[in-house]
Amino acid sequence: MRRRHRRTLAAIFKRPTQAGIRWADIESLLRACGADIEERAGSRIAIELNDVIAVFHRPHPRPNTDKGTVASVRRFLVAAGMDREADGP
């Protein structure tokens, strides 16, 4: 996992929950961890990581996430067996 992926992962797990993480950075992290990302209708995407599936909306028109989305991504990562110390697959 690259340094920028580690920074994104740390930002996702930071407390209190931080807003403003670029969605492209989150997707890049997920791909680096081995997630499959499938386009859905509209701005929805399905993400599968370690047999756990979640559906998210890409933020628009701005590229940054809000606190609720960051918290949802954190819950998804925990359910998929990832944590802030994860080093990829």
PDB file of N, CA, C and O in Angstrom:
ATOM      1  N   MET A   1       0.857  -1.171   0.000  1.00  0.00           N
ATOM      2  CA  MET A   1       0.000   0.000   0.000  1.00  0.00           C
ATOM      3  C   MET A   1       0.904   1.235   0.000  1.00  0.00           C
ATOM      4  O   MET A   1       1.847   1.325   0.785  1.00  0.00           O
ATOM      5  N   ARG A   2       0.610   2.156  -0.866  1.00  0.00           N
ATOM      6  CA  ARG A   2       1.424   3.370  -0.983  1.00  0.00           C
ATOM      7  C   ARG A   2       1.155   4.336   0.161  1.00  0.00           C
ATOM      8  O   ARG A   2       0.169   4.216   0.887  1.00  0.00           O
ATOM      9  N   ARG A   3       2.051   5.281   0.296  1.00  0.00           N
ATOM     10  CA  ARG A   3       1.944   6.272   1.366  1.00  0.00           C
ATOM     11  C   ARG A   3       0.629   7.052   1.295  1.00  0.00           C
ATOM     12  O   ARG A   3       0.001   7.300   2.324  1.00  0.00           O
ATOM     13  N   ARG A   4       0.211   7.438   0.091  1.00  0.00           N
ATOM     14  CA  ARG A   4      -1.038   8.211   0.004  1.00  0.00           C
ATOM     15  C   ARG A   4      -2.248   7.369   0.401  1.00  0.00           C
ATOM     16  O   ARG A   4      -3.227   7.891   0.936  1.00  0.00           O
ATOM     17  N   HIS A   5      -2.175   6.057   0.135  1.00  0.00           N
ATOM     18  CA  HIS A   5      -3.261   5.178   0.564  1.00  0.00           C
ATOM     19  C   HIS A   5      -3.291   5.080   2.084  1.00  0.00           C
ATOM     20  O   HIS A   5      -4.363   5.072   2.689  1.00  0.00           O
ATOM     21  N   ARG A   6      -2.119   5.005   2.697  1.00  0.00           N
ATOM     22  CA  ARG A   6      -2.050   4.969   4.160  1.00  0.00           C
ATOM     23  C   ARG A   6      -2.603   6.256   4.772  1.00  0.00           C
ATOM     24  O   ARG A   6      -3.279   6.219   5.801  1.00  0.00           O
ATOM     25  N   ARG A   7      -2.313   7.392   4.134  1.00  0.00           N
ATOM     26  CA  ARG A   7      -2.842   8.674   4.636  1.00  0.00           C
ATOM     27  C   ARG A   7      -4.357   8.713   4.518  1.00  0.00           C
ATOM     28  O   ARG A   7      -5.042   9.182   5.427  1.00  0.00           O
ATOM     29  N   THR A   8      -4.879   8.225   3.405  1.00  0.00           N
ATOM     30  CA  THR A   8      -6.333   8.187   3.231  1.00  0.00           C
ATOM     31  C   THR A   8      -6.971   7.269   4.264  1.00  0.00           C
ATOM     32  O   THR A   8      -7.994   7.616   4.855  1.00  0.00           O
ATOM     33  N   LEU A   9      -6.376   6.105   4.485  1.00  0.00           N
ATOM     34  CA  LEU A   9      -6.897   5.163   5.477  1.00  0.00           C
ATOM     35  C   LEU A   9      -6.889   5.789   6.871  1.00  0.00           C
ATOM     36  O   LEU A   9      -7.858   5.657   7.618  1.00  0.00           O
ATOM     37  N   ALA A  10      -5.804   6.464   7.217  1.00  0.00           N
ATOM     38  CA  ALA A  10      -5.720   7.130   8.524  1.00  0.00           C
ATOM     39  C   ALA A  10      -6.781   8.217   8.639  1.00  0.00           C
ATOM     40  O   ALA A  10      -7.372   8.388   9.705  1.00  0.00           O
ATOM     41  N   ALA A  11      -7.030   8.953   7.561  1.00  0.00           N
ATOM     42  CA  ALA A  11      -8.052  10.007   7.584  1.00  0.00           C
ATOM     43  C   ALA A  11      -9.447   9.412   7.780  1.00  0.00           C
ATOM     44  O   ALA A  11     -10.278   9.993   8.478  1.00  0.00           O
ATOM     45  N   ILE A  12      -9.701   8.263   7.170  1.00  0.00           N
ATOM     46  CA  ILE A  12     -11.005   7.607   7.311  1.00  0.00           C
ATOM     47  C   ILE A  12     -11.230   7.175   8.759  1.00  0.00           C
ATOM     48  O   ILE A  12     -12.344   7.290   9.271  1.00  0.00           O
ATOM     49  N   PHE A  13     -10.193   6.682   9.416  1.00  0.00           N
ATOM     50  CA  PHE A  13     -10.332   6.182  10.787  1.00  0.00           C
ATOM     51  C   PHE A  13     -10.104   7.259  11.843  1.00  0.00           C
ATOM     52  O   PHE A  13     -10.231   6.980  13.035  1.00  0.00           O
ATOM     53  N   LYS A  14      -9.777   8.460  11.441  1.00  0.00           N
ATOM     54  CA  LYS A  14      -9.530   9.541  12.395  1.00  0.00           C
ATOM     55  C   LYS A  14     -10.807   9.877  13.161  1.00  0.00           C
ATOM     56  O   LYS A  14     -11.897   9.907  12.589  1.00  0.00           O
ATOM     57  N   ARG A  15     -10.658  10.128  14.452  1.00  0.00           N
ATOM     58  CA  ARG A  15     -11.777  10.569  15.309  1.00  0.00           C
ATOM     59  C   ARG A  15     -11.468  11.938  15.851  1.00  0.00           C
ATOM     60  O   ARG A  15     -10.328  12.155  16.264  1.00  0.00           O
ATOM     61  N   PRO A  16     -12.370  12.867  15.884  1.00  0.00           N
ATOM     62  CA  PRO A  16     -13.724  12.764  15.332  1.00  0.00           C
ATOM     63  C   PRO A  16     -13.687  12.643  13.806  1.00  0.00           C
ATOM     64  O   PRO A  16     -12.713  13.011  13.150  1.00  0.00           O
ATOM     65  N   THR A  17     -14.785  12.112  13.273  1.00  0.00           N
ATOM     66  CA  THR A  17     -14.879  11.872  11.838  1.00  0.00           C
ATOM     67  C   THR A  17     -14.619  13.157  11.067  1.00  0.00           C
ATOM     68  O   THR A  17     -15.176  14.214  11.364  1.00  0.00           O
ATOM     69  N   GLN A  18     -13.767  13.034  10.083  1.00  0.00           N
ATOM     70  CA  GLN A  18     -13.352  14.183   9.292  1.00  0.00           C
ATOM     71  C   GLN A  18     -14.089  14.198   7.959  1.00  0.00           C
ATOM     72  O   GLN A  18     -14.248  13.154   7.326  1.00  0.00           O
ATOM     73  N   ALA A  19     -14.531  15.354   7.536  1.00  0.00           N
ATOM     74  CA  ALA A  19     -15.144  15.518   6.217  1.00  0.00           C
ATOM     75  C   ALA A  19     -14.079  16.013   5.253  1.00  0.00           C
ATOM     76  O   ALA A  19     -12.988  16.402   5.670  1.00  0.00           O
ATOM     77  N   GLY A  20     -14.392  15.997   3.983  1.00  0.00           N
ATOM     78  CA  GLY A  20     -13.511  16.600   2.995  1.00  0.00           C
ATOM     79  C   GLY A  20     -12.478  15.679   2.388  1.00  0.00           C
ATOM     80  O   GLY A  20     -11.578  16.147   1.691  1.00  0.00           O
ATOM     81  N   ILE A  21     -12.579  14.375   2.632  1.00  0.00           N
ATOM     82  CA  ILE A  21     -11.657  13.445   1.978  1.00  0.00           C
ATOM     83  C   ILE A  21     -12.112  13.305   0.530  1.00  0.00           C
ATOM     84  O   ILE A  21     -13.297  13.102   0.270  1.00  0.00           O
ATOM     85  N   ARG A  22     -11.188  13.410  -0.401  1.00  0.00           N
ATOM     86  CA  ARG A  22     -11.542  13.285  -1.821  1.00  0.00           C
ATOM     87  C   ARG A  22     -12.023  11.866  -2.108  1.00  0.00           C
ATOM     88  O   ARG A  22     -11.368  10.892  -1.735  1.00  0.00           O
ATOM     89  N   TRP A  23     -13.170  11.758  -2.772  1.00  0.00           N
ATOM     90  CA  TRP A  23     -13.727  10.453  -3.101  1.00  0.00           C
ATOM     91  C   TRP A  23     -12.775   9.661  -3.982  1.00  0.00           C
ATOM     92  O   TRP A  23     -12.674   8.444  -3.832  1.00  0.00           O
ATOM     93  N   ALA A  24     -12.077  10.319  -4.894  1.00  0.00           N
ATOM     94  CA  ALA A  24     -11.121   9.628  -5.765  1.00  0.00           C
ATOM     95  C   ALA A  24     -10.024   8.960  -4.937  1.00  0.00           C
ATOM     96  O   ALA A  24      -9.551   7.881  -5.296  1.00  0.00           O
ATOM     97  N   ASP A  25      -9.618   9.584  -3.841  1.00  0.00           N
ATOM     98  CA  ASP A  25      -8.611   8.983  -2.961  1.00  0.00           C
ATOM     99  C   ASP A  25      -9.161   7.744  -2.264  1.00  0.00           C
ATOM    100  O   ASP A  25      -8.442   6.761  -2.084  1.00  0.00           O
ATOM    101  N   ILE A  26     -10.432   7.788  -1.872  1.00  0.00           N
ATOM    102  CA  ILE A  26     -11.061   6.624  -1.233  1.00  0.00           C
ATOM    103  C   ILE A  26     -11.157   5.474  -2.227  1.00  0.00           C
ATOM    104  O   ILE A  26     -10.838   4.336  -1.882  1.00  0.00           O
ATOM    105  N   GLU A  27     -11.591   5.752  -3.457  1.00  0.00           N
ATOM    106  CA  GLU A  27     -11.673   4.701  -4.470  1.00  0.00           C
ATOM    107  C   GLU A  27     -10.300   4.116  -4.769  1.00  0.00           C
ATOM    108  O   GLU A  27     -10.166   2.904  -4.931  1.00  0.00           O
ATOM    109  N   SER A  28      -9.290   4.956  -4.842  1.00  0.00           N
ATOM    110  CA  SER A  28      -7.928   4.496  -5.090  1.00  0.00           C
ATOM    111  C   SER A  28      -7.460   3.566  -3.963  1.00  0.00           C
ATOM    112  O   SER A  28      -6.851   2.529  -4.223  1.00  0.00           O
ATOM    113  N   LEU A  29      -7.744   3.941  -2.722  1.00  0.00           N
ATOM    114  CA  LEU A  29      -7.410   3.097  -1.572  1.00  0.00           C
ATOM    115  C   LEU A  29      -8.105   1.747  -1.682  1.00  0.00           C
ATOM    116  O   LEU A  29      -7.477   0.705  -1.497  1.00  0.00           O
ATOM    117  N   LEU A  30      -9.396   1.763  -1.980  1.00  0.00           N
ATOM    118  CA  LEU A  30     -10.155   0.521  -2.066  1.00  0.00           C
ATOM    119  C   LEU A  30      -9.611  -0.393  -3.161  1.00  0.00           C
ATOM    120  O   LEU A  30      -9.503  -1.603  -2.963  1.00  0.00           O
ATOM    121  N   ARG A  31      -9.270   0.179  -4.311  1.00  0.00           N
ATOM    122  CA  ARG A  31      -8.682  -0.629  -5.386  1.00  0.00           C
ATOM    123  C   ARG A  31      -7.346  -1.218  -4.951  1.00  0.00           C
ATOM    124  O   ARG A  31      -7.051  -2.375  -5.251  1.00  0.00           O
ATOM    125  N   ALA A  32      -6.535  -0.429  -4.243  1.00  0.00           N
ATOM    126  CA  ALA A  32      -5.237  -0.905  -3.763  1.00  0.00           C
ATOM    127  C   ALA A  32      -5.401  -2.047  -2.767  1.00  0.00           C
ATOM    128  O   ALA A  32      -4.512  -2.887  -2.632  1.00  0.00           O
ATOM    129  N   CYS A  33      -6.525  -2.079  -2.077  1.00  0.00           N
ATOM    130  CA  CYS A  33      -6.803  -3.146  -1.104  1.00  0.00           C
ATOM    131  C   CYS A  33      -7.420  -4.370  -1.774  1.00  0.00           C
ATOM    132  O   CYS A  33      -7.670  -5.379  -1.114  1.00  0.00           O
ATOM    133  N   GLY A  34      -7.664  -4.288  -3.076  1.00  0.00           N
ATOM    134  CA  GLY A  34      -8.200  -5.426  -3.812  1.00  0.00           C
ATOM    135  C   GLY A  34      -9.700  -5.413  -4.005  1.00  0.00           C
ATOM    136  O   GLY A  34     -10.281  -6.435  -4.370  1.00  0.00           O
ATOM    137  N   ALA A  35     -10.343  -4.279  -3.770  1.00  0.00           N
ATOM    138  CA  ALA A  35     -11.797  -4.197  -3.915  1.00  0.00           C
ATOM    139  C   ALA A  35     -12.199  -4.187  -5.392  1.00  0.00           C
ATOM    140  O   ALA A  35     -11.487  -3.650  -6.241  1.00  0.00           O
ATOM    141  N   ASP A  36     -13.340  -4.784  -5.673  1.00  0.00           N
ATOM    142  CA  ASP A  36     -13.960  -4.700  -6.999  1.00  0.00           C
ATOM    143  C   ASP A  36     -14.994  -3.594  -6.942  1.00  0.00           C
ATOM    144  O   ASP A  36     -15.832  -3.564  -6.041  1.00  0.00           O
ATOM    145  N   ILE A  37     -14.937  -2.682  -7.907  1.00  0.00           N
ATOM    146  CA  ILE A  37     -15.861  -1.554  -7.948  1.00  0.00           C
ATOM    147  C   ILE A  37     -16.678  -1.663  -9.227  1.00  0.00           C
ATOM    148  O   ILE A  37     -16.139  -1.735 -10.331  1.00  0.00           O
ATOM    149  N   GLU A  38     -17.991  -1.673  -9.045  1.00  0.00           N
ATOM    150  CA  GLU A  38     -18.918  -1.832 -10.170  1.00  0.00           C
ATOM    151  C   GLU A  38     -19.796  -0.598 -10.279  1.00  0.00           C
ATOM    152  O   GLU A  38     -20.383  -0.152  -9.293  1.00  0.00           O
ATOM    153  N   GLU A  39     -19.882  -0.054 -11.475  1.00  0.00           N
ATOM    154  CA  GLU A  39     -20.746   1.105 -11.723  1.00  0.00           C
ATOM    155  C   GLU A  39     -22.205   0.670 -11.645  1.00  0.00           C
ATOM    156  O   GLU A  39     -22.571  -0.395 -12.141  1.00  0.00           O
ATOM    157  N   ARG A  40     -23.016   1.485 -11.032  1.00  0.00           N
ATOM    158  CA  ARG A  40     -24.456   1.248 -10.961  1.00  0.00           C
ATOM    159  C   ARG A  40     -25.175   2.439 -11.585  1.00  0.00           C
ATOM    160  O   ARG A  40     -24.539   3.296 -12.199  1.00  0.00           O
ATOM    161  N   ALA A  41     -26.476   2.496 -11.436  1.00  0.00           N
ATOM    162  CA  ALA A  41     -27.267   3.579 -12.009  1.00  0.00           C
ATOM    163  C   ALA A  41     -26.921   4.912 -11.349  1.00  0.00           C
ATOM    164  O   ALA A  41     -26.649   4.974 -10.150  1.00  0.00           O
ATOM    165  N   GLY A  42     -26.936   5.958 -12.140  1.00  0.00           N
ATOM    166  CA  GLY A  42     -26.652   7.285 -11.609  1.00  0.00           C
ATOM    167  C   GLY A  42     -25.229   7.372 -11.106  1.00  0.00           C
ATOM    168  O   GLY A  42     -24.292   6.954 -11.786  1.00  0.00           O
ATOM    169  N   SER A  43     -25.068   7.915  -9.916  1.00  0.00           N
ATOM    170  CA  SER A  43     -23.727   8.054  -9.342  1.00  0.00           C
ATOM    171  C   SER A  43     -23.422   6.965  -8.317  1.00  0.00           C
ATOM    172  O   SER A  43     -22.492   7.091  -7.520  1.00  0.00           O
ATOM    173  N   ARG A  44     -24.214   5.898  -8.347  1.00  0.00           N
ATOM    174  CA  ARG A  44     -24.002   4.801  -7.397  1.00  0.00           C
ATOM    175  C   ARG A  44     -22.912   3.854  -7.890  1.00  0.00           C
ATOM    176  O   ARG A  44     -22.731   3.637  -9.088  1.00  0.00           O
ATOM    177  N   ILE A  45     -22.194   3.300  -6.915  1.00  0.00           N
ATOM    178  CA  ILE A  45     -21.210   2.263  -7.205  1.00  0.00           C
ATOM    179  C   ILE A  45     -21.343   1.180  -6.137  1.00  0.00           C
ATOM    180  O   ILE A  45     -21.647   1.462  -4.978  1.00  0.00           O
ATOM    181  N   ALA A  46     -21.111  -0.053  -6.550  1.00  0.00           N
ATOM    182  CA  ALA A  46     -21.079  -1.177  -5.611  1.00  0.00           C
ATOM    183  C   ALA A  46     -19.625  -1.548  -5.405  1.00  0.00           C
ATOM    184  O   ALA A  46     -18.858  -1.664  -6.361  1.00  0.00           O
ATOM    185  N   ILE A  47     -19.258  -1.729  -4.163  1.00  0.00           N
ATOM    186  CA  ILE A  47     -17.882  -2.079  -3.827  1.00  0.00           C
ATOM    187  C   ILE A  47     -17.899  -3.409  -3.082  1.00  0.00           C
ATOM    188  O   ILE A  47     -18.636  -3.583  -2.111  1.00  0.00           O
ATOM    189  N   GLU A  48     -17.072  -4.345  -3.553  1.00  0.00           N
ATOM    190  CA  GLU A  48     -16.937  -5.637  -2.886  1.00  0.00           C
ATOM    191  C   GLU A  48     -15.495  -5.791  -2.418  1.00  0.00           C
ATOM    192  O   GLU A  48     -14.554  -5.674  -3.204  1.00  0.00           O
ATOM    193  N   LEU A  49     -15.342  -6.052  -1.134  1.00  0.00           N
ATOM    194  CA  LEU A  49     -14.027  -6.259  -0.540  1.00  0.00           C
ATOM    195  C   LEU A  49     -14.143  -7.389   0.475  1.00  0.00           C
ATOM    196  O   LEU A  49     -14.929  -7.302   1.418  1.00  0.00           O
ATOM    197  N   ASN A  50     -13.371  -8.435   0.286  1.00  0.00           N
ATOM    198  CA  ASN A  50     -13.385  -9.577   1.203  1.00  0.00           C
ATOM    199  C   ASN A  50     -14.796 -10.130   1.411  1.00  0.00           C
ATOM    200  O   ASN A  50     -15.194 -10.421   2.539  1.00  0.00           O
ATOM    201  N   ASP A  51     -15.544 -10.271   0.325  1.00  0.00           N
ATOM    202  CA  ASP A  51     -16.904 -10.820   0.320  1.00  0.00           C
ATOM    203  C   ASP A  51     -17.930  -9.934   1.034  1.00  0.00           C
ATOM    204  O   ASP A  51     -19.032 -10.395   1.335  1.00  0.00           O
ATOM    205  N   VAL A  52     -17.591  -8.690   1.307  1.00  0.00           N
ATOM    206  CA  VAL A  52     -18.532  -7.723   1.875  1.00  0.00           C
ATOM    207  C   VAL A  52     -18.854  -6.725   0.770  1.00  0.00           C
ATOM    208  O   VAL A  52     -17.954  -6.212   0.105  1.00  0.00           O
ATOM    209  N   ILE A  53     -20.136  -6.454   0.581  1.00  0.00           N
ATOM    210  CA  ILE A  53     -20.572  -5.555  -0.485  1.00  0.00           C
ATOM    211  C   ILE A  53     -21.282  -4.354   0.121  1.00  0.00           C
ATOM    212  O   ILE A  53     -22.085  -4.493   1.044  1.00  0.00           O
ATOM    213  N   ALA A  54     -20.979  -3.178  -0.405  1.00  0.00           N
ATOM    214  CA  ALA A  54     -21.658  -1.949   0.005  1.00  0.00           C
ATOM    215  C   ALA A  54     -21.904  -1.106  -1.244  1.00  0.00           C
ATOM    216  O   ALA A  54     -21.146  -1.167  -2.212  1.00  0.00           O
ATOM    217  N   VAL A  55     -22.969  -0.327  -1.201  1.00  0.00           N
ATOM    218  CA  VAL A  55     -23.291   0.579  -2.302  1.00  0.00           C
ATOM    219  C   VAL A  55     -23.167   2.001  -1.782  1.00  0.00           C
ATOM    220  O   VAL A  55     -23.731   2.344  -0.743  1.00  0.00           O
ATOM    221  N   PHE A  56     -22.430   2.821  -2.508  1.00  0.00           N
ATOM    222  CA  PHE A  56     -22.220   4.221  -2.147  1.00  0.00           C
ATOM    223  C   PHE A  56     -22.601   5.109  -3.313  1.00  0.00           C
ATOM    224  O   PHE A  56     -22.655   4.665  -4.460  1.00  0.00           O
ATOM    225  N   HIS A  57     -22.864   6.366  -3.009  1.00  0.00           N
ATOM    226  CA  HIS A  57     -23.050   7.391  -4.033  1.00  0.00           C
ATOM    227  C   HIS A  57     -21.771   8.195  -4.118  1.00  0.00           C
ATOM    228  O   HIS A  57     -21.235   8.644  -3.105  1.00  0.00           O
ATOM    229  N   ARG A  58     -21.285   8.373  -5.338  1.00  0.00           N
ATOM    230  CA  ARG A  58     -20.146   9.271  -5.504  1.00  0.00           C
ATOM    231  C   ARG A  58     -20.648  10.686  -5.239  1.00  0.00           C
ATOM    232  O   ARG A  58     -21.710  11.073  -5.725  1.00  0.00           O
ATOM    233  N   PRO A  59     -19.883  11.459  -4.467  1.00  0.00           N
ATOM    234  CA  PRO A  59     -20.331  12.832  -4.203  1.00  0.00           C
ATOM    235  C   PRO A  59     -20.258  13.676  -5.478  1.00  0.00           C
ATOM    236  O   PRO A  59     -19.351  13.518  -6.295  1.00  0.00           O
ATOM    237  N   HIS A  60     -21.217  14.558  -5.623  1.00  0.00           N
ATOM    238  CA  HIS A  60     -21.208  15.477  -6.755  1.00  0.00           C
ATOM    239  C   HIS A  60     -22.031  16.686  -6.383  1.00  0.00           C
ATOM    240  O   HIS A  60     -22.946  16.504  -5.580  1.00  0.00           O
ATOM    241  N   PRO A  61     -21.834  17.842  -6.839  1.00  0.00           N
ATOM    242  CA  PRO A  61     -20.837  18.190  -7.849  1.00  0.00           C
ATOM    243  C   PRO A  61     -19.434  18.347  -7.279  1.00  0.00           C
ATOM    244  O   PRO A  61     -18.468  18.409  -8.039  1.00  0.00           O
ATOM    245  N   ARG A  62     -19.306  18.413  -5.970  1.00  0.00           N
ATOM    246  CA  ARG A  62     -17.972  18.551  -5.368  1.00  0.00           C
ATOM    247  C   ARG A  62     -17.336  17.173  -5.200  1.00  0.00           C
ATOM    248  O   ARG A  62     -18.050  16.185  -5.025  1.00  0.00           O
ATOM    249  N   PRO A  63     -16.003  17.092  -5.250  1.00  0.00           N
ATOM    250  CA  PRO A  63     -15.336  15.792  -5.180  1.00  0.00           C
ATOM    251  C   PRO A  63     -15.095  15.271  -3.768  1.00  0.00           C
ATOM    252  O   PRO A  63     -14.588  14.162  -3.601  1.00  0.00           O
ATOM    253  N   ASN A  64     -15.449  16.054  -2.749  1.00  0.00           N
ATOM    254  CA  ASN A  64     -15.139  15.687  -1.372  1.00  0.00           C
ATOM    255  C   ASN A  64     -16.326  15.031  -0.673  1.00  0.00           C
ATOM    256  O   ASN A  64     -17.482  15.315  -0.986  1.00  0.00           O
ATOM    257  N   THR A  65     -16.022  14.154   0.272  1.00  0.00           N
ATOM    258  CA  THR A  65     -17.048  13.440   1.018  1.00  0.00           C
ATOM    259  C   THR A  65     -17.489  14.230   2.243  1.00  0.00           C
ATOM    260  O   THR A  65     -16.772  15.101   2.735  1.00  0.00           O
ATOM    261  N   ASP A  66     -18.689  13.904   2.724  1.00  0.00           N
ATOM    262  CA  ASP A  66     -19.149  14.493   3.981  1.00  0.00           C
ATOM    263  C   ASP A  66     -18.875  13.490   5.110  1.00  0.00           C
ATOM    264  O   ASP A  66     -18.437  12.367   4.860  1.00  0.00           O
ATOM    265  N   LYS A  67     -19.135  13.904   6.337  1.00  0.00           N
ATOM    266  CA  LYS A  67     -18.834  13.055   7.498  1.00  0.00           C
ATOM    267  C   LYS A  67     -19.618  11.741   7.475  1.00  0.00           C
ATOM    268  O   LYS A  67     -19.094  10.696   7.861  1.00  0.00           O
ATOM    269  N   GLY A  68     -20.863  11.794   7.027  1.00  0.00           N
ATOM    270  CA  GLY A  68     -21.679  10.588   6.984  1.00  0.00           C
ATOM    271  C   GLY A  68     -21.112   9.546   6.039  1.00  0.00           C
ATOM    272  O   GLY A  68     -21.109   8.356   6.352  1.00  0.00           O
ATOM    273  N   THR A  69     -20.638   9.982   4.900  1.00  0.00           N
ATOM    274  CA  THR A  69     -20.045   9.051   3.933  1.00  0.00           C
ATOM    275  C   THR A  69     -18.754   8.459   4.474  1.00  0.00           C
ATOM    276  O   THR A  69     -18.504   7.263   4.326  1.00  0.00           O
ATOM    277  N   VAL A  70     -17.930   9.298   5.104  1.00  0.00           N
ATOM    278  CA  VAL A  70     -16.681   8.798   5.694  1.00  0.00           C
ATOM    279  C   VAL A  70     -16.982   7.755   6.764  1.00  0.00           C
ATOM    280  O   VAL A  70     -16.307   6.727   6.832  1.00  0.00           O
ATOM    281  N   ALA A  71     -17.977   8.004   7.591  1.00  0.00           N
ATOM    282  CA  ALA A  71     -18.365   7.033   8.631  1.00  0.00           C
ATOM    283  C   ALA A  71     -18.864   5.733   7.994  1.00  0.00           C
ATOM    284  O   ALA A  71     -18.567   4.648   8.494  1.00  0.00           O
ATOM    285  N   SER A  72     -19.611   5.831   6.906  1.00  0.00           N
ATOM    286  CA  SER A  72     -20.092   4.634   6.208  1.00  0.00           C
ATOM    287  C   SER A  72     -18.941   3.836   5.603  1.00  0.00           C
ATOM    288  O   SER A  72     -18.929   2.607   5.669  1.00  0.00           O
ATOM    289  N   VAL A  73     -17.986   4.532   5.019  1.00  0.00           N
ATOM    290  CA  VAL A  73     -16.814   3.854   4.460  1.00  0.00           C
ATOM    291  C   VAL A  73     -16.032   3.173   5.575  1.00  0.00           C
ATOM    292  O   VAL A  73     -15.549   2.055   5.395  1.00  0.00           O
ATOM    293  N   ARG A  74     -15.900   3.832   6.728  1.00  0.00           N
ATOM    294  CA  ARG A  74     -15.196   3.239   7.870  1.00  0.00           C
ATOM    295  C   ARG A  74     -15.893   1.948   8.308  1.00  0.00           C
ATOM    296  O   ARG A  74     -15.233   0.932   8.525  1.00  0.00           O
ATOM    297  N   ARG A  75     -17.234   1.982   8.441  1.00  0.00           N
ATOM    298  CA  ARG A  75     -17.975   0.777   8.836  1.00  0.00           C
ATOM    299  C   ARG A  75     -17.788  -0.338   7.808  1.00  0.00           C
ATOM    300  O   ARG A  75     -17.639  -1.504   8.173  1.00  0.00           O
ATOM    301  N   PHE A  76     -17.795   0.019   6.537  1.00  0.00           N
ATOM    302  CA  PHE A  76     -17.588  -0.960   5.477  1.00  0.00           C
ATOM    303  C   PHE A  76     -16.205  -1.598   5.596  1.00  0.00           C
ATOM    304  O   PHE A  76     -16.076  -2.818   5.491  1.00  0.00           O
ATOM    305  N   LEU A  77     -15.183  -0.795   5.813  1.00  0.00           N
ATOM    306  CA  LEU A  77     -13.822  -1.316   5.932  1.00  0.00           C
ATOM    307  C   LEU A  77     -13.684  -2.246   7.139  1.00  0.00           C
ATOM    308  O   LEU A  77     -13.032  -3.287   7.054  1.00  0.00           O
ATOM    309  N   VAL A  78     -14.293  -1.870   8.250  1.00  0.00           N
ATOM    310  CA  VAL A  78     -14.244  -2.719   9.448  1.00  0.00           C
ATOM    311  C   VAL A  78     -14.950  -4.043   9.170  1.00  0.00           C
ATOM    312  O   VAL A  78     -14.439  -5.103   9.530  1.00  0.00           O
ATOM    313  N   ALA A  79     -16.119  -3.990   8.534  1.00  0.00           N
ATOM    314  CA  ALA A  79     -16.860  -5.211   8.209  1.00  0.00           C
ATOM    315  C   ALA A  79     -16.064  -6.108   7.259  1.00  0.00           C
ATOM    316  O   ALA A  79     -16.191  -7.331   7.295  1.00  0.00           O
ATOM    317  N   ALA A  80     -15.244  -5.489   6.411  1.00  0.00           N
ATOM    318  CA  ALA A  80     -14.435  -6.238   5.449  1.00  0.00           C
ATOM    319  C   ALA A  80     -13.099  -6.696   6.043  1.00  0.00           C
ATOM    320  O   ALA A  80     -12.277  -7.292   5.349  1.00  0.00           O
ATOM    321  N   GLY A  81     -12.892  -6.413   7.329  1.00  0.00           N
ATOM    322  CA  GLY A  81     -11.690  -6.888   7.998  1.00  0.00           C
ATOM    323  C   GLY A  81     -10.496  -5.955   7.915  1.00  0.00           C
ATOM    324  O   GLY A  81      -9.368  -6.352   8.209  1.00  0.00           O
ATOM    325  N   MET A  82     -10.743  -4.711   7.514  1.00  0.00           N
ATOM    326  CA  MET A  82      -9.655  -3.731   7.427  1.00  0.00           C
ATOM    327  C   MET A  82      -9.701  -2.851   8.661  1.00  0.00           C
ATOM    328  O   MET A  82     -10.758  -2.657   9.261  1.00  0.00           O
ATOM    329  N   ASP A  83      -8.542  -2.318   9.036  1.00  0.00           N
ATOM    330  CA  ASP A  83      -8.496  -1.332  10.101  1.00  0.00           C
ATOM    331  C   ASP A  83      -7.410  -0.309   9.772  1.00  0.00           C
ATOM    332  O   ASP A  83      -6.784  -0.383   8.714  1.00  0.00           O
ATOM    333  N   ARG A  84      -7.192   0.626  10.661  1.00  0.00           N
ATOM    334  CA  ARG A  84      -6.245   1.695  10.345  1.00  0.00           C
ATOM    335  C   ARG A  84      -4.829   1.192  10.172  1.00  0.00           C
ATOM    336  O   ARG A  84      -4.001   1.898   9.596  1.00  0.00           O
ATOM    337  N   GLU A  85      -4.517  -0.007  10.652  1.00  0.00           N
ATOM    338  CA  GLU A  85      -3.176  -0.557  10.529  1.00  0.00           C
ATOM    339  C   GLU A  85      -3.056  -1.493   9.328  1.00  0.00           C
ATOM    340  O   GLU A  85      -2.015  -2.119   9.135  1.00  0.00           O
ATOM    341  N   ALA A  86      -4.107  -1.592   8.527  1.00  0.00           N
ATOM    342  CA  ALA A  86      -4.122  -2.550   7.407  1.00  0.00           C
ATOM    343  C   ALA A  86      -2.984  -2.267   6.442  1.00  0.00           C
ATOM    344  O   ALA A  86      -2.586  -1.123   6.223  1.00  0.00           O
ATOM    345  N   ASP A  87      -2.478  -3.351   5.877  1.00  0.00           N
ATOM    346  CA  ASP A  87      -1.389  -3.228   4.917  1.00  0.00           C
ATOM    347  C   ASP A  87      -1.769  -3.832   3.574  1.00  0.00           C
ATOM    348  O   ASP A  87      -0.906  -4.271   2.814  1.00  0.00           O
ATOM    349  N   GLY A  88      -3.060  -3.852   3.290  1.00  0.00           N
ATOM    350  CA  GLY A  88      -3.494  -4.374   2.002  1.00  0.00           C
ATOM    351  C   GLY A  88      -3.762  -5.869   2.068  1.00  0.00           C
ATOM    352  O   GLY A  88      -3.689  -6.465   3.142  1.00  0.00           O
ATOM    353  N   PRO A  89      -4.073  -6.481   0.926  1.00  0.00           N
ATOM    354  CA  PRO A  89      -4.421  -7.898   0.890  1.00  0.00           C
ATOM    355  C   PRO A  89      -3.235  -8.791   1.140  1.00  0.00           C
ATOM    356  O   PRO A  89      -3.372 -10.014   1.141  1.00  0.00           O
TER     357      PRO A  89
END
